[in-house]
Amino acid sequence: MIPPVRTCVGCGRKAPQPELLRFTAREGHLVPGRQEPGRGAYTCPRLACWERALAGRGFNRVLRRNVRIDPDLARLYTGR
C-alpha cells in the first residue's frame, strides 16, 4: 500500500507521511506525535524546515488556530 503524501509547512516539499514529523494543537500548545488526534501539520526532519515554519507562522496557518510553540521542540531536529 502506498502511504499518503503530506506537505512540509516549512519548505513546501511533498513527501510520504512516514518521512515527516507530525504536530497537532492540544489546549493551545503545539505537540508532536503521530497518534495525536485532530488536524496535523507536518515538517521535514530538518532544523531549517522547523525554523522556516516558525518564521512564516506555518503551524498557525495549517492548524487553523494560534498555538504556543515551546522552543524546546527544536530538540526533535537536533537530537539534543
PQR file with spaces between the fields and no chain letter, atoms N, CA, C, O and H, PARSE charges and radii, in Angstrom:
ATOM       1  N    MET     1       0.836   -1.185    0.000 -0.4000 1.5000
ATOM       2  CA   MET     1       0.000    0.000    0.000 -0.0000 2.0000
ATOM       3  C    MET     1       0.883    1.251    0.000  0.5500 1.7000
ATOM       4  O    MET     1       1.898    1.298    0.694 -0.5500 1.4000
ATOM       5  N    ILE     2       0.504    2.233   -0.757 -0.4000 1.5000
ATOM       6  CA   ILE     2       1.258    3.475   -0.861 -0.0000 2.0000
ATOM       7  C    ILE     2       0.840    4.396    0.290  0.5500 1.7000
ATOM       8  O    ILE     2      -0.349    4.641    0.491 -0.5500 1.4000
ATOM       9  H    ILE     2      -0.321    2.195   -1.322  0.4000 1.0000
ATOM      10  N    PRO     3       1.832    4.911    1.053 -0.5600 1.5000
ATOM      11  CA   PRO     3       1.476    5.812    2.161  0.2800 2.0000
ATOM      12  C    PRO     3       0.969    7.155    1.629  0.5500 1.7000
ATOM      13  O    PRO     3       1.339    7.562    0.527 -0.5500 1.4000
ATOM      14  N    PRO     4       0.119    7.849    2.409 -0.5600 1.5000
ATOM      15  CA   PRO     4      -0.366    9.161    1.984  0.2800 2.0000
ATOM      16  C    PRO     4       0.775   10.170    1.881  0.5500 1.7000
ATOM      17  O    PRO     4       1.784   10.056    2.576 -0.5500 1.4000
ATOM      18  N    VAL     5       0.603   11.143    1.017 -0.4000 1.5000
ATOM      19  CA   VAL     5       1.598   12.192    0.814 -0.0000 2.0000
ATOM      20  C    VAL     5       1.148   13.433    1.586  0.5500 1.7000
ATOM      21  O    VAL     5      -0.022   13.812    1.540 -0.5500 1.4000
ATOM      22  H    VAL     5      -0.216   11.235    0.452  0.4000 1.0000
ATOM      23  N    ARG     6       2.082   14.056    2.290 -0.4000 1.5000
ATOM      24  CA   ARG     6       1.808   15.282    3.051 -0.0000 2.0000
ATOM      25  C    ARG     6       2.813   16.346    2.631  0.5500 1.7000
ATOM      26  O    ARG     6       3.834   16.042    2.014 -0.5500 1.4000
ATOM      27  H    ARG     6       3.033   13.749    2.328  0.4000 1.0000
ATOM      28  N    THR     7       2.514   17.602    2.974 -0.4000 1.5000
ATOM      29  CA   THR     7       3.357   18.737    2.595 -0.0000 2.0000
ATOM      30  C    THR     7       4.010   19.339    3.832  0.5500 1.7000
ATOM      31  O    THR     7       3.345   19.565    4.843 -0.5500 1.4000
ATOM      32  H    THR     7       1.685   17.849    3.476  0.4000 1.0000
ATOM      33  N    CYS     8       5.295   19.595    3.751 -0.4000 1.5000
ATOM      34  CA   CYS     8       6.042   20.227    4.844 -0.0000 2.0000
ATOM      35  C    CYS     8       5.605   21.694    4.955  0.5500 1.7000
ATOM      36  O    CYS     8       5.582   22.415    3.957 -0.5500 1.4000
ATOM      37  H    CYS     8       5.835   19.412    2.930  0.4000 1.0000
ATOM      38  N    VAL     9       5.259   22.129    6.176 -0.4000 1.5000
ATOM      39  CA   VAL     9       4.839   23.524    6.358 -0.0000 2.0000
ATOM      40  C    VAL     9       6.018   24.481    6.308  0.5500 1.7000
ATOM      41  O    VAL     9       5.825   25.694    6.233 -0.5500 1.4000
ATOM      42  H    VAL     9       5.279   21.543    6.986  0.4000 1.0000
ATOM      43  N    GLY    10       7.236   23.956    6.348 -0.4000 1.5000
ATOM      44  CA   GLY    10       8.421   24.805    6.282 -0.0000 2.0000
ATOM      45  C    GLY    10       8.860   25.075    4.855  0.5500 1.7000
ATOM      46  O    GLY    10       8.942   26.227    4.428 -0.5500 1.4000
ATOM      47  H    GLY    10       7.394   22.970    6.409  0.4000 1.0000
ATOM      48  N    CYS    11       9.144   23.999    4.112 -0.4000 1.5000
ATOM      49  CA   CYS    11       9.706   24.173    2.771 -0.0000 2.0000
ATOM      50  C    CYS    11       8.709   23.915    1.644  0.5500 1.7000
ATOM      51  O    CYS    11       8.966   24.283    0.497 -0.5500 1.4000
ATOM      52  H    CYS    11       9.078   23.063    4.458  0.4000 1.0000
ATOM      53  N    GLY    12       7.574   23.288    1.955 -0.4000 1.5000
ATOM      54  CA   GLY    12       6.578   23.015    0.932 -0.0000 2.0000
ATOM      55  C    GLY    12       6.820   21.732    0.151  0.5500 1.7000
ATOM      56  O    GLY    12       6.080   21.439   -0.788 -0.5500 1.4000
ATOM      57  H    GLY    12       7.365   22.989    2.886  0.4000 1.0000
ATOM      58  N    ARG    13       7.833   20.966    0.514 -0.4000 1.5000
ATOM      59  CA   ARG    13       8.138   19.706   -0.173 -0.0000 2.0000
ATOM      60  C    ARG    13       7.059   18.674    0.152  0.5500 1.7000
ATOM      61  O    ARG    13       6.622   18.566    1.298 -0.5500 1.4000
ATOM      62  H    ARG    13       8.434   21.204    1.277  0.4000 1.0000
ATOM      63  N    LYS    14       6.637   17.927   -0.848 -0.4000 1.5000
ATOM      64  CA   LYS    14       5.683   16.842   -0.639 -0.0000 2.0000
ATOM      65  C    LYS    14       6.470   15.557   -0.431  0.5500 1.7000
ATOM      66  O    LYS    14       7.421   15.274   -1.160 -0.5500 1.4000
ATOM      67  H    LYS    14       6.991   18.015   -1.778  0.4000 1.0000
ATOM      68  N    ALA    15       6.060   14.774    0.582 -0.4000 1.5000
ATOM      69  CA   ALA    15       6.766   13.547    0.904 -0.0000 2.0000
ATOM      70  C    ALA    15       5.792   12.542    1.501  0.5500 1.7000
ATOM      71  O    ALA    15       4.734   12.929    1.996 -0.5500 1.4000
ATOM      72  H    ALA    15       5.288   15.004    1.174  0.4000 1.0000
ATOM      73  N    PRO    16       6.138   11.244    1.461 -0.5600 1.5000
ATOM      74  CA   PRO    16       5.306   10.245    2.120  0.2800 2.0000
ATOM      75  C    PRO    16       5.194   10.559    3.614  0.5500 1.7000
ATOM      76  O    PRO    16       6.173   10.957    4.245 -0.5500 1.4000
ATOM      77  N    GLN    17       4.022   10.381    4.162 -0.4000 1.5000
ATOM      78  CA   GLN    17       3.739   10.732    5.556 -0.0000 2.0000
ATOM      79  C    GLN    17       4.760   10.172    6.551  0.5500 1.7000
ATOM      80  O    GLN    17       5.140   10.896    7.471 -0.5500 1.4000
ATOM      81  H    GLN    17       3.226   10.058    3.650  0.4000 1.0000
ATOM      82  N    PRO    18       5.224    8.926    6.418 -0.5600 1.5000
ATOM      83  CA   PRO    18       6.181    8.407    7.411  0.2800 2.0000
ATOM      84  C    PRO    18       7.530    9.135    7.442  0.5500 1.7000
ATOM      85  O    PRO    18       8.262    9.019    8.425 -0.5500 1.4000
ATOM      86  N    GLU    19       7.868    9.873    6.398 -0.4000 1.5000
ATOM      87  CA   GLU    19       9.147   10.592    6.350 -0.0000 2.0000
ATOM      88  C    GLU    19       9.102   11.934    7.088  0.5500 1.7000
ATOM      89  O    GLU    19      10.146   12.548    7.305 -0.5500 1.4000
ATOM      90  H    GLU    19       7.273    9.967    5.599  0.4000 1.0000
ATOM      91  N    LEU    20       7.914   12.395    7.475 -0.4000 1.5000
ATOM      92  CA   LEU    20       7.762   13.709    8.072 -0.0000 2.0000
ATOM      93  C    LEU    20       7.412   13.618    9.552  0.5500 1.7000
ATOM      94  O    LEU    20       6.926   12.588   10.020 -0.5500 1.4000
ATOM      95  H    LEU    20       7.066   11.896    7.300  0.4000 1.0000
ATOM      96  N    LEU    21       7.660   14.697   10.283 -0.4000 1.5000
ATOM      97  CA   LEU    21       7.273   14.797   11.692 -0.0000 2.0000
ATOM      98  C    LEU    21       5.905   15.465   11.760  0.5500 1.7000
ATOM      99  O    LEU    21       5.652   16.454   11.071 -0.5500 1.4000
ATOM     100  H    LEU    21       8.055   15.533    9.903  0.4000 1.0000
ATOM     101  N    ARG    22       5.029   14.919   12.592 -0.4000 1.5000
ATOM     102  CA   ARG    22       3.659   15.437   12.682 -0.0000 2.0000
ATOM     103  C    ARG    22       3.450   16.184   13.993  0.5500 1.7000
ATOM     104  O    ARG    22       3.936   15.771   15.047 -0.5500 1.4000
ATOM     105  H    ARG    22       5.234   14.116   13.152  0.4000 1.0000
ATOM     106  N    PHE    23       2.717   17.291   13.906 -0.4000 1.5000
ATOM     107  CA   PHE    23       2.371   18.102   15.078 -0.0000 2.0000
ATOM     108  C    PHE    23       0.876   18.380   15.056  0.5500 1.7000
ATOM     109  O    PHE    23       0.265   18.461   13.990 -0.5500 1.4000
ATOM     110  H    PHE    23       2.322   17.626   13.051  0.4000 1.0000
ATOM     111  N    THR    24       0.292   18.527   16.239 -0.4000 1.5000
ATOM     112  CA   THR    24      -1.098   18.924   16.367 -0.0000 2.0000
ATOM     113  C    THR    24      -1.202   20.001   17.444  0.5500 1.7000
ATOM     114  O    THR    24      -0.232   20.296   18.142 -0.5500 1.4000
ATOM     115  H    THR    24       0.789   18.462   17.105  0.4000 1.0000
ATOM     116  N    ALA    25      -2.387   20.578   17.566 -0.4000 1.5000
ATOM     117  CA   ALA    25      -2.637   21.569   18.611 -0.0000 2.0000
ATOM     118  C    ALA    25      -3.446   20.894   19.716  0.5500 1.7000
ATOM     119  O    ALA    25      -4.489   20.292   19.460 -0.5500 1.4000
ATOM     120  H    ALA    25      -3.175   20.338   16.999  0.4000 1.0000
ATOM     121  N    ARG    26      -2.948   21.006   20.950 -0.4000 1.5000
ATOM     122  CA   ARG    26      -3.688   20.490   22.090 -0.0000 2.0000
ATOM     123  C    ARG    26      -3.724   21.566   23.155  0.5500 1.7000
ATOM     124  O    ARG    26      -2.682   21.983   23.660 -0.5500 1.4000
ATOM     125  H    ARG    26      -2.101   21.496   21.158  0.4000 1.0000
ATOM     126  N    GLU    27      -4.919   22.016   23.495 -0.4000 1.5000
ATOM     127  CA   GLU    27      -5.119   23.047   24.510 -0.0000 2.0000
ATOM     128  C    GLU    27      -4.266   24.292   24.242  0.5500 1.7000
ATOM     129  O    GLU    27      -3.714   24.889   25.166 -0.5500 1.4000
ATOM     130  H    GLU    27      -5.766   21.677   23.084  0.4000 1.0000
ATOM     131  N    GLY    28      -4.169   24.669   22.968 -0.4000 1.5000
ATOM     132  CA   GLY    28      -3.455   25.884   22.598 -0.0000 2.0000
ATOM     133  C    GLY    28      -1.951   25.745   22.476  0.5500 1.7000
ATOM     134  O    GLY    28      -1.259   26.738   22.251 -0.5500 1.4000
ATOM     135  H    GLY    28      -4.618   24.183   22.218  0.4000 1.0000
ATOM     136  N    HIS    29      -1.423   24.519   22.622 -0.4000 1.5000
ATOM     137  CA   HIS    29       0.015   24.272   22.522 -0.0000 2.0000
ATOM     138  C    HIS    29       0.297   23.324   21.365  0.5500 1.7000
ATOM     139  O    HIS    29      -0.497   22.431   21.071 -0.5500 1.4000
ATOM     140  H    HIS    29      -1.986   23.712   22.805  0.4000 1.0000
ATOM     141  N    LEU    30       1.431   23.527   20.717 -0.4000 1.5000
ATOM     142  CA   LEU    30       1.875   22.638   19.656 -0.0000 2.0000
ATOM     143  C    LEU    30       2.494   21.397   20.295  0.5500 1.7000
ATOM     144  O    LEU    30       3.389   21.508   21.132 -0.5500 1.4000
ATOM     145  H    LEU    30       2.076   24.253   20.956  0.4000 1.0000
ATOM     146  N    VAL    31       2.014   20.212   19.897 -0.4000 1.5000
ATOM     147  CA   VAL    31       2.545   18.959   20.437 -0.0000 2.0000
ATOM     148  C    VAL    31       2.902   18.018   19.293  0.5500 1.7000
ATOM     149  O    VAL    31       2.175   17.933   18.303 -0.5500 1.4000
ATOM     150  H    VAL    31       1.286   20.122   19.217  0.4000 1.0000
ATOM     151  N    PRO    32       4.029   17.309   19.430 -0.5600 1.5000
ATOM     152  CA   PRO    32       4.409   16.343   18.402  0.2800 2.0000
ATOM     153  C    PRO    32       3.697   15.019   18.635  0.5500 1.7000
ATOM     154  O    PRO    32       3.274   14.722   19.752 -0.5500 1.4000
ATOM     155  N    GLY    33       3.569   14.239   17.594 -0.4000 1.5000
ATOM     156  CA   GLY    33       3.038   12.898   17.770 -0.0000 2.0000
ATOM     157  C    GLY    33       2.189   12.410   16.615  0.5500 1.7000
ATOM     158  O    GLY    33       1.303   13.114   16.129 -0.5500 1.4000
ATOM     159  H    GLY    33       3.913   14.481   16.686  0.4000 1.0000
ATOM     160  N    ARG    34       2.472   11.204   16.190 -0.4000 1.5000
ATOM     161  CA   ARG    34       1.716   10.571   15.114 -0.0000 2.0000
ATOM     162  C    ARG    34       0.314   10.174   15.565  0.5500 1.7000
ATOM     163  O    ARG    34      -0.627   10.205   14.772 -0.5500 1.4000
ATOM     164  H    ARG    34       3.192   10.632   16.585  0.4000 1.0000
ATOM     165  N    GLN    35       0.172    9.803   16.825 -0.4000 1.5000
ATOM     166  CA   GLN    35      -1.098    9.272   17.312 -0.0000 2.0000
ATOM     167  C    GLN    35      -2.019   10.339   17.902  0.5500 1.7000
ATOM     168  O    GLN    35      -3.129   10.028   18.333 -0.5500 1.4000
ATOM     169  H    GLN    35       0.936    9.777   17.470  0.4000 1.0000
ATOM     170  N    GLU    36      -1.569   11.591   17.925 -0.4000 1.5000
ATOM     171  CA   GLU    36      -2.397   12.664   18.475 -0.0000 2.0000
ATOM     172  C    GLU    36      -3.617   12.865   17.572  0.5500 1.7000
ATOM     173  O    GLU    36      -3.488   12.857   16.348 -0.5500 1.4000
ATOM     174  H    GLU    36      -0.667   11.844   17.575  0.4000 1.0000
ATOM     175  N    PRO    37      -4.798   13.043   18.168 -0.5600 1.5000
ATOM     176  CA   PRO    37      -5.993   13.252   17.349  0.2800 2.0000
ATOM     177  C    PRO    37      -6.047   14.672   16.790  0.5500 1.7000
ATOM     178  O    PRO    37      -5.402   15.584   17.307 -0.5500 1.4000
ATOM     179  N    GLY    38      -6.820   14.837   15.738 -0.4000 1.5000
ATOM     180  CA   GLY    38      -7.055   16.170   15.185 -0.0000 2.0000
ATOM     181  C    GLY    38      -6.216   16.486   13.972  0.5500 1.7000
ATOM     182  O    GLY    38      -5.467   15.654   13.461 -0.5500 1.4000
ATOM     183  H    GLY    38      -7.343   14.096   15.318  0.4000 1.0000
ATOM     184  N    ARG    39      -6.366   17.710   13.531 -0.4000 1.5000
ATOM     185  CA   ARG    39      -5.673   18.208   12.350 -0.0000 2.0000
ATOM     186  C    ARG    39      -4.167   18.209   12.586  0.5500 1.7000
ATOM     187  O    ARG    39      -3.708   18.567   13.671 -0.5500 1.4000
ATOM     188  H    ARG    39      -6.975   18.386   13.946  0.4000 1.0000
ATOM     189  N    GLY    40      -3.410   17.816   11.591 -0.4000 1.5000
ATOM     190  CA   GLY    40      -1.966   17.732   11.743 -0.0000 2.0000
ATOM     191  C    GLY    40      -1.222   18.676   10.814  0.5500 1.7000
ATOM     192  O    GLY    40      -1.699   19.023    9.734 -0.5500 1.4000
ATOM     193  H    GLY    40      -3.783   17.525   10.710  0.4000 1.0000
ATOM     194  N    ALA    41      -0.048   19.078   11.261 -0.4000 1.5000
ATOM     195  CA   ALA    41       0.876   19.872   10.454 -0.0000 2.0000
ATOM     196  C    ALA    41       2.180   19.086   10.408  0.5500 1.7000
ATOM     197  O    ALA    41       2.598   18.528   11.423 -0.5500 1.4000
ATOM     198  H    ALA    41       0.339   18.796   12.138  0.4000 1.0000
ATOM     199  N    TYR    42       2.818   19.034    9.262 -0.4000 1.5000
ATOM     200  CA   TYR    42       3.996   18.201    9.067 -0.0000 2.0000
ATOM     201  C    TYR    42       5.213   19.040    8.691  0.5500 1.7000
ATOM     202  O    TYR    42       5.097   20.068    8.024 -0.5500 1.4000
ATOM     203  H    TYR    42       2.478   19.487    8.438  0.4000 1.0000
ATOM     204  N    THR    43       6.390   18.574    9.136 -0.4000 1.5000
ATOM     205  CA   THR    43       7.649   19.182    8.690 -0.0000 2.0000
ATOM     206  C    THR    43       8.620   18.082    8.312  0.5500 1.7000
ATOM     207  O    THR    43       8.529   16.954    8.794 -0.5500 1.4000
ATOM     208  H    THR    43       6.484   17.739    9.677  0.4000 1.0000
ATOM     209  N    CYS    44       9.555   18.435    7.437 -0.4000 1.5000
ATOM     210  CA   CYS    44      10.671   17.541    7.140 -0.0000 2.0000
ATOM     211  C    CYS    44      11.499   17.415    8.420  0.5500 1.7000
ATOM     212  O    CYS    44      11.428   18.296    9.276 -0.5500 1.4000
ATOM     213  H    CYS    44       9.629   19.352    7.045  0.4000 1.0000
ATOM     214  N    PRO    45      12.275   16.354    8.572 -0.5600 1.5000
ATOM     215  CA   PRO    45      13.082   16.206    9.783  0.2800 2.0000
ATOM     216  C    PRO    45      14.375   17.030    9.750  0.5500 1.7000
ATOM     217  O    PRO    45      15.429   16.550   10.169 -0.5500 1.4000
ATOM     218  N    ARG    46      14.295   18.260    9.258 -0.4000 1.5000
ATOM     219  CA   ARG    46      15.452   19.150    9.195 -0.0000 2.0000
ATOM     220  C    ARG    46      15.171   20.403   10.004  0.5500 1.7000
ATOM     221  O    ARG    46      14.064   20.940    9.963 -0.5500 1.4000
ATOM     222  H    ARG    46      13.439   18.650    8.918  0.4000 1.0000
ATOM     223  N    LEU    47      16.161   20.863   10.731 -0.4000 1.5000
ATOM     224  CA   LEU    47      16.019   22.057   11.558 -0.0000 2.0000
ATOM     225  C    LEU    47      15.624   23.272   10.722  0.5500 1.7000
ATOM     226  O    LEU    47      14.855   24.115   11.183 -0.5500 1.4000
ATOM     227  H    LEU    47      17.060   20.427   10.764  0.4000 1.0000
ATOM     228  N    ALA    48      16.139   23.368    9.504 -0.4000 1.5000
ATOM     229  CA   ALA    48      15.815   24.512    8.633 -0.0000 2.0000
ATOM     230  C    ALA    48      14.309   24.577    8.353  0.5500 1.7000
ATOM     231  O    ALA    48      13.744   25.670    8.291 -0.5500 1.4000
ATOM     232  H    ALA    48      16.763   22.683    9.129  0.4000 1.0000
ATOM     233  N    CYS    49      13.662   23.439    8.186 -0.4000 1.5000
ATOM     234  CA   CYS    49      12.215   23.421    7.930 -0.0000 2.0000
ATOM     235  C    CYS    49      11.446   23.854    9.173  0.5500 1.7000
ATOM     236  O    CYS    49      10.449   24.570    9.070 -0.5500 1.4000
ATOM     237  H    CYS    49      14.121   22.552    8.237  0.4000 1.0000
ATOM     238  N    TRP    50      11.902   23.426   10.339 -0.4000 1.5000
ATOM     239  CA   TRP    50      11.283   23.839   11.608 -0.0000 2.0000
ATOM     240  C    TRP    50      11.352   25.353   11.753  0.5500 1.7000
ATOM     241  O    TRP    50      10.352   26.006   12.050 -0.5500 1.4000
ATOM     242  H    TRP    50      12.712   22.845   10.422  0.4000 1.0000
ATOM     243  N    GLU    51      12.551   25.906   11.539 -0.4000 1.5000
ATOM     244  CA   GLU    51      12.744   27.346   11.685 -0.0000 2.0000
ATOM     245  C    GLU    51      11.913   28.129   10.674  0.5500 1.7000
ATOM     246  O    GLU    51      11.363   29.181   10.999 -0.5500 1.4000
ATOM     247  H    GLU    51      13.364   25.375   11.297  0.4000 1.0000
ATOM     248  N    ARG    52      11.825   27.624    9.470 -0.4000 1.5000
ATOM     249  CA   ARG    52      11.043   28.299    8.439 -0.0000 2.0000
ATOM     250  C    ARG    52       9.547   28.267    8.767  0.5500 1.7000
ATOM     251  O    ARG    52       8.835   29.245    8.539 -0.5500 1.4000
ATOM     252  H    ARG    52      12.271   26.769    9.206  0.4000 1.0000
ATOM     253  N    ALA    53       9.079   27.137    9.302 -0.4000 1.5000
ATOM     254  CA   ALA    53       7.669   27.025    9.695 -0.0000 2.0000
ATOM     255  C    ALA    53       7.352   28.008   10.822  0.5500 1.7000
ATOM     256  O    ALA    53       6.275   28.604   10.842 -0.5500 1.4000
ATOM     257  H    ALA    53       9.657   26.342    9.487  0.4000 1.0000
ATOM     258  N    LEU    54       8.284   28.177   11.755 -0.4000 1.5000
ATOM     259  CA   LEU    54       8.082   29.135   12.843 -0.0000 2.0000
ATOM     260  C    LEU    54       8.053   30.560   12.314  0.5500 1.7000
ATOM     261  O    LEU    54       7.161   31.337   12.655 -0.5500 1.4000
ATOM     262  H    LEU    54       9.159   27.693   11.739  0.4000 1.0000
ATOM     263  N    ALA    55       9.026   30.902   11.485 -0.4000 1.5000
ATOM     264  CA   ALA    55       9.150   32.268   10.970 -0.0000 2.0000
ATOM     265  C    ALA    55       7.947   32.649   10.107  0.5500 1.7000
ATOM     266  O    ALA    55       7.496   33.794   10.145 -0.5500 1.4000
ATOM     267  H    ALA    55       9.750   30.271   11.209  0.4000 1.0000
ATOM     268  N    GLY    56       7.433   31.710    9.342 -0.4000 1.5000
ATOM     269  CA   GLY    56       6.309   32.002    8.459 -0.0000 2.0000
ATOM     270  C    GLY    56       4.950   31.723    9.077  0.5500 1.7000
ATOM     271  O    GLY    56       3.928   31.775    8.392 -0.5500 1.4000
ATOM     272  H    GLY    56       7.800   30.780    9.312  0.4000 1.0000
ATOM     273  N    ARG    57       4.937   31.426   10.378 -0.4000 1.5000
ATOM     274  CA   ARG    57       3.691   31.106   11.090 -0.0000 2.0000
ATOM     275  C    ARG    57       2.944   29.961   10.419  0.5500 1.7000
ATOM     276  O    ARG    57       1.714   29.936   10.397 -0.5500 1.4000
ATOM     277  H    ARG    57       5.767   31.384   10.935  0.4000 1.0000
ATOM     278  N    GLY    58       3.701   29.016    9.872 -0.4000 1.5000
ATOM     279  CA   GLY    58       3.122   27.889    9.148 -0.0000 2.0000
ATOM     280  C    GLY    58       2.245   26.992   10.007  0.5500 1.7000
ATOM     281  O    GLY    58       1.216   26.498    9.545 -0.5500 1.4000
ATOM     282  H    GLY    58       4.701   29.036    9.890  0.4000 1.0000
ATOM     283  N    PHE    59       2.647   26.778   11.259 -0.4000 1.5000
ATOM     284  CA   PHE    59       1.843   25.908   12.133 -0.0000 2.0000
ATOM     285  C    PHE    59       0.479   26.533   12.395  0.5500 1.7000
ATOM     286  O    PHE    59      -0.538   25.842   12.335 -0.5500 1.4000
ATOM     287  H    PHE    59       3.483   27.179   11.635  0.4000 1.0000
ATOM     288  N    ASN    60       0.445   27.828   12.685 -0.4000 1.5000
ATOM     289  CA   ASN    60      -0.830   28.509   12.935 -0.0000 2.0000
ATOM     290  C    ASN    60      -1.728   28.453   11.702  0.5500 1.7000
ATOM     291  O    ASN    60      -2.935   28.243   11.815 -0.5500 1.4000
ATOM     292  H    ASN    60       1.271   28.389   12.735  0.4000 1.0000
ATOM     293  N    ARG    61      -1.144   28.639   10.547 -0.4000 1.5000
ATOM     294  CA   ARG    61      -1.911   28.645    9.298 -0.0000 2.0000
ATOM     295  C    ARG    61      -2.507   27.263    9.018  0.5500 1.7000
ATOM     296  O    ARG    61      -3.700   27.144    8.738 -0.5500 1.4000
ATOM     297  H    ARG    61      -0.163   28.810   10.455  0.4000 1.0000
ATOM     298  N    VAL    62      -1.686   26.235    9.094 -0.4000 1.5000
ATOM     299  CA   VAL    62      -2.146   24.889    8.752 -0.0000 2.0000
ATOM     300  C    VAL    62      -3.103   24.331    9.807  0.5500 1.7000
ATOM     301  O    VAL    62      -4.079   23.661    9.470 -0.5500 1.4000
ATOM     302  H    VAL    62      -0.717   26.332    9.322  0.4000 1.0000
ATOM     303  N    LEU    63      -2.825   24.605   11.067 -0.4000 1.5000
ATOM     304  CA   LEU    63      -3.692   24.097   12.129 -0.0000 2.0000
ATOM     305  C    LEU    63      -4.948   24.948   12.323  0.5500 1.7000
ATOM     306  O    LEU    63      -5.850   24.582   13.076 -0.5500 1.4000
ATOM     307  H    LEU    63      -2.032   25.149   11.340  0.4000 1.0000
ATOM     308  N    ARG    64      -4.990   26.084   11.634 -0.4000 1.5000
ATOM     309  CA   ARG    64      -6.146   26.995   11.646 -0.0000 2.0000
ATOM     310  C    ARG    64      -6.461   27.532   13.041  0.5500 1.7000
ATOM     311  O    ARG    64      -7.622   27.726   13.401 -0.5500 1.4000
ATOM     312  H    ARG    64      -4.257   26.382   11.022  0.4000 1.0000
ATOM     313  N    ARG    65      -5.408   27.765   13.814 -0.4000 1.5000
ATOM     314  CA   ARG    65      -5.567   28.377   15.143 -0.0000 2.0000
ATOM     315  C    ARG    65      -4.201   28.834   15.622  0.5500 1.7000
ATOM     316  O    ARG    65      -3.171   28.366   15.137 -0.5500 1.4000
ATOM     317  H    ARG    65      -4.465   27.607   13.522  0.4000 1.0000
ATOM     318  N    ASN    66      -4.202   29.742   16.568 -0.4000 1.5000
ATOM     319  CA   ASN    66      -2.945   30.187   17.152 -0.0000 2.0000
ATOM     320  C    ASN    66      -2.513   29.177   18.202  0.5500 1.7000
ATOM     321  O    ASN    66      -3.291   28.789   19.074 -0.5500 1.4000
ATOM     322  H    ASN    66      -5.039   30.122   16.962  0.4000 1.0000
ATOM     323  N    VAL    67      -1.269   28.761   18.102 -0.4000 1.5000
ATOM     324  CA   VAL    67      -0.727   27.810   19.064 -0.0000 2.0000
ATOM     325  C    VAL    67       0.546   28.365   19.677  0.5500 1.7000
ATOM     326  O    VAL    67       1.315   29.063   19.016 -0.5500 1.4000
ATOM     327  H    VAL    67      -0.637   29.076   17.394  0.4000 1.0000
ATOM     328  N    ARG    68       0.760   28.048   20.945 -0.4000 1.5000
ATOM     329  CA   ARG    68       2.018   28.405   21.595 -0.0000 2.0000
ATOM     330  C    ARG    68       3.027   27.317   21.270  0.5500 1.7000
ATOM     331  O    ARG    68       2.729   26.125   21.346 -0.5500 1.4000
ATOM     332  H    ARG    68       0.135   27.481   21.481  0.4000 1.0000
ATOM     333  N    ILE    69       4.225   27.751   20.907 -0.4000 1.5000
ATOM     334  CA   ILE    69       5.244   26.804   20.482 -0.0000 2.0000
ATOM     335  C    ILE    69       6.412   26.855   21.444  0.5500 1.7000
ATOM     336  O    ILE    69       7.056   27.892   21.604 -0.5500 1.4000
ATOM     337  H    ILE    69       4.467   28.720   20.845  0.4000 1.0000
ATOM     338  N    ASP    70       6.677   25.735   22.079 -0.4000 1.5000
ATOM     339  CA   ASP    70       7.784   25.613   23.012 -0.0000 2.0000
ATOM     340  C    ASP    70       9.088   25.525   22.215  0.5500 1.7000
ATOM     341  O    ASP    70       9.232   24.621   21.392 -0.5500 1.4000
ATOM     342  H    ASP    70       6.154   24.893   21.949  0.4000 1.0000
ATOM     343  N    PRO    71      10.037   26.432   22.433 -0.5600 1.5000
ATOM     344  CA   PRO    71      11.306   26.384   21.699  0.2800 2.0000
ATOM     345  C    PRO    71      12.070   25.078   21.901  0.5500 1.7000
ATOM     346  O    PRO    71      12.908   24.716   21.075 -0.5500 1.4000
ATOM     347  N    ASP    72      11.785   24.369   22.994 -0.4000 1.5000
ATOM     348  CA   ASP    72      12.464   23.091   23.247 -0.0000 2.0000
ATOM     349  C    ASP    72      12.079   22.009   22.236  0.5500 1.7000
ATOM     350  O    ASP    72      12.751   20.981   22.159 -0.5500 1.4000
ATOM     351  H    ASP    72      11.104   24.663   23.664  0.4000 1.0000
ATOM     352  N    LEU    73      11.020   22.217   21.464 -0.4000 1.5000
ATOM     353  CA   LEU    73      10.642   21.238   20.443 -0.0000 2.0000
ATOM     354  C    LEU    73      11.713   21.131   19.355  0.5500 1.7000
ATOM     355  O    LEU    73      11.741   20.146   18.617 -0.5500 1.4000
ATOM     356  H    LEU    73      10.474   23.053   21.526  0.4000 1.0000
ATOM     357  N    ALA    74      12.576   22.111   19.248 -0.4000 1.5000
ATOM     358  CA   ALA    74      13.662   22.061   18.263 -0.0000 2.0000
ATOM     359  C    ALA    74      14.589   20.874   18.526  0.5500 1.7000
ATOM     360  O    ALA    74      15.320   20.449   17.631 -0.5500 1.4000
ATOM     361  H    ALA    74      12.554   22.911   19.848  0.4000 1.0000
ATOM     362  N    ARG    75      14.562   20.338   19.748 -0.4000 1.5000
ATOM     363  CA   ARG    75      15.404   19.178   20.063 -0.0000 2.0000
ATOM     364  C    ARG    75      15.031   17.955   19.211  0.5500 1.7000
ATOM     365  O    ARG    75      15.851   17.055   19.030 -0.5500 1.4000
ATOM     366  H    ARG    75      13.969   20.683   20.475  0.4000 1.0000
ATOM     367  N    LEU    76      13.809   17.921   18.696 -0.4000 1.5000
ATOM     368  CA   LEU    76      13.399   16.827   17.817 -0.0000 2.0000
ATOM     369  C    LEU    76      14.243   16.798   16.549  0.5500 1.7000
ATOM     370  O    LEU    76      14.389   15.752   15.917 -0.5500 1.4000
ATOM     371  H    LEU    76      13.143   18.652   18.843  0.4000 1.0000
ATOM     372  N    TYR    77      14.793   17.941   16.183 -0.4000 1.5000
ATOM     373  CA   TYR    77      15.572   18.059   14.941 -0.0000 2.0000
ATOM     374  C    TYR    77      17.068   17.997   15.203  0.5500 1.7000
ATOM     375  O    TYR    77      17.839   17.594   14.332 -0.5500 1.4000
ATOM     376  H    TYR    77      14.674   18.791   16.696  0.4000 1.0000
ATOM     377  N    THR    78      17.478   18.391   16.397 -0.4000 1.5000
ATOM     378  CA   THR    78      18.907   18.431   16.690 -0.0000 2.0000
ATOM     379  C    THR    78      19.377   17.205   17.456  0.5500 1.7000
ATOM     380  O    THR    78      20.574   16.923   17.502 -0.5500 1.4000
ATOM     381  H    THR    78      16.852   18.718   17.104  0.4000 1.0000
ATOM     382  N    GLY    79      18.448   16.476   18.057 -0.4000 1.5000
ATOM     383  CA   GLY    79      18.817   15.286   18.825 -0.0000 2.0000
ATOM     384  C    GLY    79      19.338   15.604   20.212  0.5500 1.7000
ATOM     385  O    GLY    79      19.860   14.714   20.883 -0.5500 1.4000
ATOM     386  H    GLY    79      17.475   16.706   18.021  0.4000 1.0000
ATOM     387  N    ARG    80      19.212   16.846   20.665 -0.4000 1.5000
ATOM     388  CA   ARG    80      19.718   17.245   21.991 -0.0000 2.0000
ATOM     389  C    ARG    80      18.599   17.372   22.978  0.5500 1.7000
ATOM     390  O    ARG    80      18.835   17.698   24.141 -0.5500 1.4000
ATOM     391  H    ARG    80      18.788   17.569   20.119  0.4000 1.0000
